[in-house]
Amino acid sequence: MWDPAEYLTFGDHRGRPFHELVARIGADSPRAVADLGCGPGNLTTTLARRWPDARLTAIDSSAEMVAAARERGVEAEERAVQDWEPAADTDVVVTNAVLQWVPGHQDLLRRWAAELPQGAWIAVQVPGNFGAPSHALVRELVAEPEWRDRLEPVHLREEDAVLDPEGYADLMSTAGCTVDAWETTYVQRLTGRDAVLEWITGTALRPIRAALPDPDWTAFRAALAPRLAAAYPQRPDGTTWFPFRRVFFVARTP
């Protein structure tokens, strides 16, 4: 279950990659625009403002996120990104921080490149920090005997959950697209106690939270907090630097 309020706690940090991704889309007057994995809709509304004449489609697999998007006036649908089919006039597809949750999403990207109309734009951003301590420490804790059996059904993203920029460039170029691929590491300034723990609670820890009853969830967080604090020490002014690598590409169909 996604918690829109928790996700938006770091809305500025989460929104910046979206804006930098969309800025590289060169579409002037797209007929239809799709936001796949629209979340609470706070960023989807910016697409409507940029392309006011386009028909906007917004989907998300989370009922809670869809409800939050609809409260913002976004006509979102509850649907998995794997089940989305492009319309004949879909000229722009945006998927921001979504495909890391989709195993085998490379095949999905190939399909979109083949099915979208000529000259359509595919814009993708995924986190590229699965090897960072914020994720590696979680996997280490889950593998320990105290938690292994209780969390056996939970599938956490590994380091190979996404490609690097060259990998996506090769993938989309082979599919016939022109590609602009890059990566950025944002050194994010977080505030408050256990800042990195709070950050990943809204994303990476979501499957673990769903699998544990409240007392176990509290104990898991208590075990993880000092490990994250050691990896990301709080500065004397109460802030914490949190380097966050993200991978981007914008591709255009032939």
Backbone bond lengths (Angstrom), bond angles and torsions (degrees), N, CA, C in turn:
res aa  C-N    CA-C-N  psi(-1)  N-CA   C-N-CA  omega(-1)  CA-C   N-CA-C  phi
1 M - - - 1.461 - - 1.525 109.19 -
2 W 1.332 114.68 131.70 1.466 120.30 175.72 1.520 109.33 -91.41
3 D 1.324 116.24 142.13 1.456 122.41 176.09 1.527 107.76 -109.87
4 P 1.340 118.33 103.57 1.470 119.87 -177.31 1.518 113.44 -56.43
5 A 1.336 117.72 -40.29 1.467 120.14 -178.51 1.524 110.85 -64.54
6 E 1.326 116.23 -42.66 1.467 120.29 179.40 1.521 110.48 -65.61
7 Y 1.329 116.15 -40.74 1.462 121.01 179.77 1.524 110.97 -61.77
8 L 1.334 116.49 -39.12 1.456 121.25 -176.73 1.533 113.52 -80.69
9 T 1.342 116.70 -4.28 1.463 119.31 176.52 1.524 110.92 -54.47
10 F 1.329 116.36 -35.92 1.464 122.08 179.12 1.527 109.68 -112.17
11 G 1.324 116.32 42.36 1.457 121.35 -173.59 1.515 114.31 -57.99
12 D 1.337 117.68 -39.42 1.468 120.02 -179.47 1.521 110.97 -64.02
13 H 1.328 117.14 -46.23 1.458 120.66 179.55 1.525 111.19 -64.55
14 R 1.309 117.35 -40.99 1.466 120.43 -177.68 1.530 110.94 -73.92
15 G 1.319 117.48 -27.04 1.454 120.35 -177.39 1.515 114.43 -81.08
16 R 1.322 117.41 -27.83 1.465 119.58 -174.98 1.527 113.09 -58.72
17 P 1.345 120.44 -46.63 1.466 118.97 178.32 1.527 112.65 -60.64
18 F 1.326 117.49 -35.19 1.461 120.95 178.49 1.530 109.91 -59.81
19 H 1.319 116.97 -48.86 1.458 120.25 -177.59 1.529 111.07 -64.91
20 E 1.328 116.84 -37.64 1.460 119.35 179.93 1.531 111.05 -71.18
21 L 1.317 116.89 -31.25 1.459 120.79 175.21 1.526 110.76 -67.70
22 V 1.313 116.41 -52.40 1.464 121.15 -175.09 1.522 111.21 -64.30
23 A 1.326 117.12 -29.68 1.466 120.50 179.38 1.521 112.11 -62.22
24 R 1.335 117.73 -21.58 1.468 121.05 -178.09 1.528 111.98 -91.56
25 I 1.314 117.89 0.74 1.463 120.85 176.84 1.523 108.17 -84.06
26 G 1.334 116.78 126.00 1.452 120.31 -174.59 1.515 115.11 -95.72
27 A 1.316 118.10 12.73 1.462 120.58 -177.68 1.526 110.50 -69.60
28 D 1.335 116.48 132.42 1.459 121.10 179.47 1.526 112.26 -92.96
29 S 1.322 116.78 -51.54 1.468 120.91 -175.40 1.525 109.99 -135.80
30 P 1.327 117.28 66.13 1.473 118.62 -179.76 1.521 111.43 -65.26
31 R 1.328 114.77 145.95 1.463 119.16 178.72 1.520 110.98 -76.65
32 A 1.329 116.83 -41.09 1.464 121.27 -179.60 1.520 109.08 -141.92
33 V 1.331 116.13 140.66 1.458 123.91 -178.21 1.522 107.95 -125.68
34 A 1.329 117.31 134.28 1.462 121.77 179.76 1.515 110.14 -118.58
35 D 1.330 116.02 129.03 1.464 122.68 173.66 1.521 106.65 -108.64
36 L 1.319 115.87 104.96 1.463 121.97 -174.09 1.526 108.93 -98.63
37 G 1.338 115.53 111.44 1.453 121.61 -171.47 1.515 109.06 88.84
38 C 1.316 115.38 55.99 1.471 121.14 -170.78 1.518 113.66 -74.28
39 G 1.359 118.05 -12.67 1.450 119.77 -178.97 1.515 111.40 59.27
40 P 1.326 118.40 -142.76 1.460 120.97 -176.93 1.524 113.97 -78.54
41 G 1.334 118.28 6.23 1.450 121.53 172.59 1.510 115.88 83.88
42 N 1.330 118.18 -1.58 1.466 120.13 -177.45 1.522 111.96 -65.39
43 L 1.335 117.78 -29.51 1.457 120.83 178.20 1.527 111.66 -92.28
44 T 1.319 116.79 -28.14 1.463 120.69 178.00 1.523 110.84 -58.40
45 T 1.308 116.45 -36.48 1.464 119.42 -178.37 1.523 111.99 -62.48
46 T 1.337 117.58 -26.88 1.463 119.44 178.31 1.523 111.17 -70.97
47 L 1.333 117.31 -29.13 1.465 120.31 175.96 1.527 110.10 -67.34
48 A 1.321 116.13 -39.57 1.462 119.99 178.37 1.523 111.07 -64.32
49 R 1.322 116.39 -35.52 1.468 118.39 179.02 1.526 111.52 -73.00
50 R 1.322 117.34 -35.57 1.466 118.90 -179.58 1.521 111.23 -71.27
51 W 1.340 116.49 -40.60 1.467 120.60 -177.86 1.528 109.58 -122.67
52 P 1.325 117.33 72.59 1.469 120.28 -172.44 1.517 114.44 -65.37
53 D 1.326 118.15 -20.68 1.461 120.55 -178.57 1.526 112.86 -92.07
54 A 1.316 117.61 -4.94 1.465 120.76 -178.41 1.520 111.06 -83.71
55 R 1.315 115.70 148.84 1.467 120.79 170.72 1.522 107.73 -78.82
56 L 1.322 116.55 125.13 1.464 121.12 -173.07 1.526 110.37 -105.74
57 T 1.325 115.47 125.83 1.464 122.48 173.31 1.515 108.28 -110.00
58 A 1.327 117.02 133.63 1.466 121.59 178.49 1.518 108.45 -134.07
59 I 1.327 117.01 128.13 1.458 121.00 178.29 1.521 110.01 -132.24
60 D 1.328 115.45 155.67 1.460 121.91 173.26 1.520 107.16 -156.47
61 S 1.321 116.70 148.03 1.460 120.70 -178.74 1.521 112.63 -80.79
62 S 1.326 117.69 -11.29 1.467 122.36 -177.39 1.515 110.59 -97.10
63 A 1.333 116.42 123.79 1.459 120.64 177.24 1.519 111.11 -62.43
64 E 1.346 116.56 -36.51 1.461 120.24 -179.73 1.530 111.13 -65.88
65 M 1.338 116.52 -41.42 1.456 119.78 178.49 1.528 111.10 -67.04
66 V 1.317 116.58 -41.21 1.465 119.79 178.69 1.519 110.78 -60.97
67 A 1.333 116.39 -42.48 1.466 119.88 178.59 1.524 111.00 -61.80
68 A 1.339 116.68 -41.86 1.463 120.24 179.20 1.528 111.12 -65.50
69 A 1.343 116.81 -38.64 1.466 120.17 178.41 1.525 110.82 -64.96
70 R 1.317 116.33 -41.29 1.467 119.64 -179.95 1.527 111.26 -64.91
71 E 1.323 117.19 -33.10 1.465 120.25 176.18 1.525 111.28 -63.20
72 R 1.348 116.51 -24.78 1.460 120.78 177.22 1.524 112.35 -89.21
73 G 1.300 116.73 3.37 1.455 120.23 179.83 1.512 115.01 90.77
74 V 1.334 117.28 6.82 1.463 121.48 178.10 1.536 108.65 -87.61
75 E 1.319 116.82 127.48 1.467 120.98 -179.56 1.533 109.18 -82.30
76 A 1.315 114.72 70.82 1.466 120.81 -176.23 1.514 111.17 -83.93
77 E 1.344 115.09 153.17 1.455 122.77 176.02 1.524 109.58 -119.84
78 E 1.329 116.13 146.68 1.459 120.50 174.48 1.523 108.59 -84.95
79 R 1.317 115.75 109.42 1.460 120.74 -177.87 1.517 109.35 -160.53
80 A 1.317 117.40 143.59 1.461 121.63 176.79 1.525 109.42 -75.40
81 V 1.318 115.13 146.01 1.455 119.29 -178.62 1.524 111.19 -61.54
82 Q 1.336 117.47 -30.35 1.461 120.93 179.52 1.526 111.92 -65.05
83 D 1.340 116.81 -24.32 1.468 120.89 -176.17 1.519 113.21 -92.65
84 W 1.323 117.06 -3.92 1.462 119.80 -178.60 1.519 110.78 -75.26
85 E 1.323 115.75 138.12 1.457 122.18 176.41 1.523 108.61 -121.28
86 P 1.329 118.68 128.14 1.464 119.52 -179.74 1.516 111.85 -69.01
87 A 1.316 116.15 142.79 1.459 121.38 172.84 1.527 109.05 -80.31
88 A 1.312 115.78 167.51 1.465 120.30 -176.68 1.519 112.23 -65.80
89 D 1.337 116.91 -19.66 1.468 119.73 -178.07 1.524 112.80 -112.22
90 T 1.329 117.92 18.24 1.474 120.79 178.65 1.515 109.29 -75.86
91 D 1.309 116.02 105.58 1.465 121.06 -175.69 1.525 113.51 -97.73
92 V 1.341 117.56 -16.75 1.471 120.84 -179.76 1.520 108.75 -139.55
93 V 1.321 115.81 130.01 1.467 122.60 173.52 1.522 107.82 -122.49
94 V 1.320 116.73 125.54 1.461 122.40 177.23 1.517 108.48 -119.95
95 T 1.317 116.52 128.24 1.457 120.04 174.02 1.524 108.30 -136.87
96 N 1.324 114.99 111.60 1.458 122.53 -170.09 1.526 110.69 -113.47
97 A 1.344 116.32 116.15 1.471 122.06 178.06 1.516 111.59 55.55
98 V 1.327 116.32 49.33 1.466 122.60 -177.86 1.529 111.84 -127.25
99 L 1.323 117.55 -47.75 1.458 120.34 -168.03 1.525 113.67 -67.75
100 Q 1.334 117.28 -15.24 1.472 118.36 174.84 1.522 111.68 -64.52
101 W 1.336 117.31 -19.56 1.463 121.94 178.22 1.533 112.10 -87.43
102 V 1.336 117.69 -2.74 1.466 121.95 -172.16 1.523 109.30 -113.62
103 P 1.334 118.68 99.08 1.463 119.73 176.54 1.525 110.41 -59.38
104 G 1.318 116.15 138.74 1.455 119.75 179.83 1.512 114.08 70.80
105 H 1.330 117.48 26.06 1.467 118.51 -177.18 1.527 112.44 -67.84
106 Q 1.322 117.44 -11.04 1.461 118.95 176.00 1.528 110.79 -60.88
107 D 1.341 116.84 -38.95 1.470 120.00 177.83 1.517 110.79 -65.76
108 L 1.316 116.40 -35.77 1.461 120.82 178.04 1.534 109.99 -62.85
109 L 1.317 116.45 -43.40 1.462 120.33 179.82 1.528 110.98 -64.65
110 R 1.316 117.09 -39.34 1.470 119.82 177.23 1.527 110.46 -62.32
111 R 1.316 116.32 -40.76 1.466 120.06 -179.44 1.518 110.78 -64.95
112 W 1.332 116.59 -45.02 1.462 118.80 178.24 1.526 111.02 -59.68
113 A 1.323 117.33 -43.07 1.462 120.49 -179.72 1.522 110.98 -59.86
114 A 1.319 116.56 -34.01 1.466 120.37 -179.41 1.525 112.61 -80.42
115 E 1.338 117.78 -31.40 1.457 120.87 -172.38 1.524 114.32 -95.32
116 L 1.323 118.31 -23.17 1.458 120.83 -179.36 1.525 110.52 -71.43
117 P 1.325 117.44 155.19 1.465 119.54 -179.32 1.517 112.09 -67.74
118 Q 1.315 115.08 167.41 1.455 121.36 179.73 1.521 110.45 -59.69
119 G 1.328 116.30 132.85 1.449 121.30 176.87 1.514 115.49 78.65
120 A 1.337 117.45 12.34 1.468 120.60 178.71 1.527 109.89 -74.16
121 W 1.336 115.22 156.85 1.462 122.43 -178.42 1.524 110.33 -110.10
122 I 1.329 116.27 133.53 1.465 123.10 174.57 1.525 107.19 -118.65
123 A 1.323 116.55 117.23 1.467 121.55 -176.78 1.523 108.92 -118.95
124 V 1.322 116.18 123.97 1.466 121.66 -172.41 1.532 110.03 -133.28
125 Q 1.320 115.16 136.65 1.466 121.83 170.11 1.519 107.91 -132.76
126 V 1.330 116.38 132.50 1.462 121.49 176.59 1.523 109.37 -134.59
127 P 1.323 118.17 146.73 1.467 119.71 172.58 1.526 110.33 -62.04
128 G 1.317 115.77 141.26 1.456 120.25 178.42 1.516 112.04 -120.08
129 N 1.332 116.07 31.30 1.468 120.43 -172.22 1.522 113.15 -112.74
130 F 1.328 117.79 26.88 1.466 119.40 -175.21 1.522 113.17 -71.64
131 G 1.324 116.94 -14.34 1.463 120.04 173.81 1.512 113.68 -93.77
132 A 1.333 116.92 -2.22 1.466 121.50 -178.10 1.530 110.25 -74.03
133 P 1.347 117.59 160.51 1.470 119.69 178.58 1.527 113.27 -55.53
134 S 1.319 118.60 -32.58 1.464 121.14 -179.00 1.516 112.27 -58.02
135 H 1.339 117.13 -28.31 1.462 120.71 178.76 1.532 111.75 -104.77
136 A 1.326 116.89 -39.37 1.464 119.99 -178.67 1.527 111.24 -61.82
137 L 1.321 117.81 -39.69 1.468 120.86 -179.74 1.525 111.68 -67.01
138 V 1.317 116.34 -34.09 1.466 119.52 176.42 1.530 109.93 -65.15
139 R 1.326 116.93 -46.13 1.468 119.84 179.50 1.521 111.06 -62.43
140 E 1.324 117.12 -38.60 1.470 120.00 178.31 1.524 111.19 -62.81
141 L 1.310 116.88 -44.01 1.461 120.20 -179.08 1.528 111.05 -66.27
142 V 1.315 116.97 -42.17 1.465 120.92 179.70 1.523 110.76 -62.00
143 A 1.323 117.70 -31.45 1.465 121.52 -178.38 1.521 113.37 -78.97
144 E 1.317 118.66 -11.39 1.464 121.10 -179.28 1.533 110.61 -72.90
145 P 1.358 116.85 149.58 1.470 120.44 -174.18 1.527 114.13 -53.12
146 E 1.318 117.28 -36.06 1.465 119.42 -177.30 1.523 112.47 -60.91
147 W 1.341 116.51 -29.97 1.461 120.63 -173.54 1.523 113.41 -114.70
148 R 1.316 118.07 -17.21 1.462 121.06 -171.22 1.522 112.53 -57.05
149 D 1.329 117.27 -49.63 1.468 119.75 -176.80 1.527 111.57 -69.26
150 R 1.323 116.32 -39.49 1.462 119.59 -178.16 1.530 111.94 -67.78
151 L 1.326 115.58 -26.71 1.460 119.28 -176.05 1.522 112.40 -113.92
152 E 1.319 116.53 19.22 1.465 120.13 -177.55 1.535 112.82 -56.16
153 P 1.344 120.07 -40.27 1.479 118.34 -178.38 1.529 113.90 -73.58
154 V 1.321 117.83 -12.71 1.459 120.64 -175.10 1.520 110.01 -76.23
155 H 1.333 115.27 130.03 1.460 120.72 177.98 1.514 108.61 -108.44
156 L 1.327 116.40 113.02 1.458 121.39 179.11 1.523 109.65 -97.04
157 R 1.313 115.53 149.01 1.467 120.82 178.42 1.524 109.65 -68.82
158 E 1.341 114.77 133.80 1.460 121.07 176.99 1.527 109.32 -95.85
159 E 1.333 115.72 179.80 1.460 120.00 -177.19 1.524 112.61 -61.96
160 D 1.351 117.40 -26.40 1.458 120.55 -177.99 1.526 112.85 -91.79
161 A 1.318 117.24 18.79 1.472 120.16 -178.67 1.522 111.72 -64.06
162 V 1.332 116.96 -28.48 1.468 121.25 178.97 1.519 108.64 -133.13
163 L 1.333 115.90 164.19 1.454 121.97 175.31 1.525 109.85 -89.39
164 D 1.320 115.19 169.17 1.458 118.90 170.81 1.534 107.92 -87.65
165 P 1.337 118.57 174.14 1.466 119.03 -177.20 1.529 113.48 -56.78
166 E 1.320 117.58 -40.55 1.461 119.40 179.54 1.515 111.34 -64.53
167 G 1.344 115.97 -36.37 1.456 119.24 178.38 1.517 112.17 -62.65
168 Y 1.330 116.74 -44.29 1.469 119.57 177.73 1.526 111.09 -68.76
169 A 1.335 116.91 -36.12 1.461 119.34 177.95 1.522 110.62 -62.35
170 D 1.328 116.95 -43.87 1.464 120.64 177.09 1.523 111.35 -62.45
171 L 1.332 115.74 -44.73 1.463 120.91 -178.22 1.526 111.40 -58.73
172 M 1.322 116.01 -51.43 1.460 119.32 -174.51 1.531 111.63 -75.73
173 S 1.330 117.74 -31.92 1.453 120.28 176.06 1.521 110.70 -65.33
174 T 1.337 116.31 -41.40 1.461 120.10 177.13 1.516 111.34 -63.52
175 A 1.334 116.32 -29.05 1.465 120.93 177.51 1.524 111.71 -79.56
176 G 1.340 117.58 1.50 1.451 121.47 175.04 1.507 115.53 97.81
177 C 1.337 117.42 3.05 1.466 121.38 -176.35 1.525 111.36 -89.90
178 T 1.317 115.21 157.19 1.454 120.32 162.41 1.524 107.08 -87.80
179 V 1.325 116.90 143.00 1.467 120.25 -168.93 1.519 111.14 -135.20
180 D 1.335 114.06 141.08 1.467 123.29 168.41 1.530 105.56 -122.17
181 A 1.331 117.12 112.06 1.472 121.17 -176.48 1.523 109.34 -125.25
182 W 1.328 114.84 143.24 1.474 119.10 -179.07 1.524 109.88 -160.34
183 E 1.316 115.93 173.40 1.461 120.86 173.58 1.520 109.47 -138.64
184 T 1.318 115.17 154.24 1.460 121.94 178.57 1.522 108.38 -139.29
185 T 1.314 117.09 135.90 1.457 121.18 170.60 1.521 108.04 -105.31
186 Y 1.320 115.51 114.60 1.452 121.77 178.51 1.538 108.38 -90.80
187 V 1.304 116.99 123.98 1.463 120.12 174.58 1.533 105.93 -90.42
188 Q 1.303 115.21 93.81 1.455 121.55 -171.58 1.527 110.76 -84.17
189 R 1.289 115.57 138.10 1.458 121.87 179.43 1.527 107.88 -99.51
190 L 1.323 116.05 106.10 1.452 121.96 -179.87 1.529 109.33 -101.45
191 T 1.298 115.61 154.24 1.459 120.49 -179.70 1.523 110.18 -125.66
192 G 1.323 115.28 157.77 1.448 120.56 175.52 1.515 112.79 96.78
193 R 1.317 114.28 168.45 1.454 121.03 -179.77 1.528 110.57 -72.42
194 D 1.335 116.21 140.06 1.466 122.21 179.11 1.526 110.80 51.85
195 A 1.336 115.68 48.55 1.459 120.54 -172.24 1.526 112.52 -63.22
196 V 1.324 117.64 -41.81 1.461 119.91 -178.82 1.530 110.49 -69.86
197 L 1.312 116.87 -37.63 1.462 120.21 175.28 1.527 110.25 -59.49
198 E 1.318 117.07 -43.40 1.458 119.68 179.37 1.521 110.88 -64.91
199 W 1.340 116.32 -37.54 1.462 119.69 178.86 1.529 110.89 -60.74
200 I 1.334 116.98 -52.42 1.462 119.09 -174.25 1.525 112.23 -75.67
201 T 1.335 117.99 -15.82 1.463 119.89 175.88 1.524 110.79 -59.59
202 G 1.331 117.47 -34.67 1.455 121.04 -178.28 1.509 114.33 -81.85
203 T 1.352 117.64 -5.03 1.468 119.96 -177.45 1.531 110.94 -137.82
204 A 1.327 117.17 -82.58 1.464 121.29 -171.61 1.520 113.48 -61.14
205 L 1.337 117.82 -33.71 1.466 120.46 -177.52 1.523 113.20 -86.26
206 R 1.295 117.17 -0.62 1.459 120.19 -176.64 1.543 113.43 -57.00
207 P 1.355 119.84 -44.50 1.472 118.68 177.82 1.527 112.84 -63.59
208 I 1.329 116.49 -33.92 1.466 120.08 179.34 1.521 110.39 -69.70
209 R 1.323 116.33 -43.10 1.468 119.71 177.98 1.514 110.84 -59.37
210 A 1.329 116.93 -39.75 1.465 120.48 -178.74 1.524 112.37 -67.77
211 A 1.342 117.03 -25.70 1.463 120.91 -175.34 1.518 113.59 -90.29
212 L 1.336 118.24 -14.63 1.460 121.08 -172.48 1.526 111.65 -111.86
213 P 1.327 117.35 139.35 1.470 119.34 169.38 1.522 110.01 -67.96
214 D 1.306 115.85 163.65 1.465 120.40 -172.48 1.530 114.37 -52.96
215 P 1.337 119.80 -46.68 1.478 118.30 -178.98 1.532 112.57 -62.33
216 D 1.333 116.91 -40.83 1.465 119.95 179.10 1.524 111.16 -67.98
217 W 1.313 116.50 -37.36 1.472 120.29 177.57 1.524 110.31 -62.06
218 T 1.311 117.20 -42.89 1.463 120.91 177.37 1.521 110.97 -61.78
219 A 1.331 116.36 -42.03 1.464 120.01 179.66 1.530 111.34 -67.57
220 F 1.325 116.74 -37.89 1.469 119.96 179.40 1.528 110.11 -63.90
221 R 1.307 116.38 -45.95 1.461 120.11 178.13 1.536 111.27 -60.82
222 A 1.329 116.08 -39.99 1.461 120.11 -179.73 1.530 111.17 -64.87
223 A 1.330 117.02 -33.56 1.462 120.49 178.29 1.522 111.76 -75.96
224 L 1.300 116.34 -32.86 1.460 120.16 -177.24 1.527 112.65 -80.92
225 A 1.315 117.52 -33.04 1.464 122.04 -172.53 1.530 113.34 -54.09
226 P 1.341 120.41 -49.67 1.471 118.42 -177.33 1.532 112.59 -68.13
227 R 1.306 118.13 -28.07 1.461 120.15 178.14 1.534 110.19 -68.72
228 L 1.309 116.04 -43.78 1.455 119.48 177.68 1.524 110.95 -66.99
229 A 1.327 116.72 -37.55 1.460 120.28 179.98 1.527 111.16 -64.49
230 A 1.331 116.63 -34.24 1.464 119.71 177.64 1.526 111.20 -71.01
231 A 1.338 116.56 -36.64 1.460 120.90 -179.69 1.522 112.02 -75.87
232 Y 1.333 115.30 -31.58 1.468 121.39 -178.77 1.531 107.91 -128.52
233 P 1.313 117.41 78.48 1.475 120.23 -174.30 1.528 111.99 -67.12
234 Q 1.297 114.33 142.37 1.457 120.49 175.82 1.525 109.53 -73.16
235 R 1.313 116.89 136.78 1.457 122.68 -179.93 1.530 109.97 -80.29
236 P 1.338 118.09 163.42 1.480 120.22 -178.68 1.524 114.05 -56.48
237 D 1.335 117.43 -27.04 1.463 119.28 -179.25 1.524 112.90 -86.24
238 G 1.352 116.42 5.74 1.458 120.11 177.32 1.506 114.77 89.56
239 T 1.319 118.60 2.20 1.453 121.39 178.79 1.531 110.43 -99.73
240 T 1.324 114.93 165.56 1.465 121.50 179.84 1.523 108.24 -135.17
241 W 1.338 116.37 129.74 1.464 120.31 173.01 1.525 109.08 -81.42
242 F 1.331 116.18 129.67 1.466 121.25 -178.16 1.534 108.31 -129.44
243 P 1.338 117.86 93.39 1.466 119.56 177.89 1.531 110.41 -66.35
244 F 1.325 116.55 131.57 1.460 121.55 -176.28 1.528 108.60 -135.49
245 R 1.318 115.68 109.73 1.470 121.78 179.54 1.523 109.76 -85.22
246 R 1.313 116.24 135.50 1.460 121.55 176.38 1.529 109.61 -131.96
247 V 1.331 115.13 146.72 1.468 122.57 -176.94 1.533 107.37 -114.88
248 F 1.332 114.71 135.38 1.462 121.59 -176.03 1.534 110.52 -128.87
249 F 1.321 115.34 151.97 1.469 119.23 160.92 1.521 108.79 -155.86
250 V 1.327 113.37 149.42 1.460 122.20 171.14 1.525 106.13 -124.44
251 A 1.323 116.37 122.16 1.455 121.60 -178.54 1.524 109.52 -120.84
252 R 1.331 115.44 148.87 1.464 120.46 176.69 1.516 109.52 -123.53
253 T 1.327 114.94 130.10 1.462 119.76 -176.81 1.526 110.32 -69.96
254 P 1.331 116.20 152.78 1.486 119.60 -176.51 1.526 111.98 -69.77
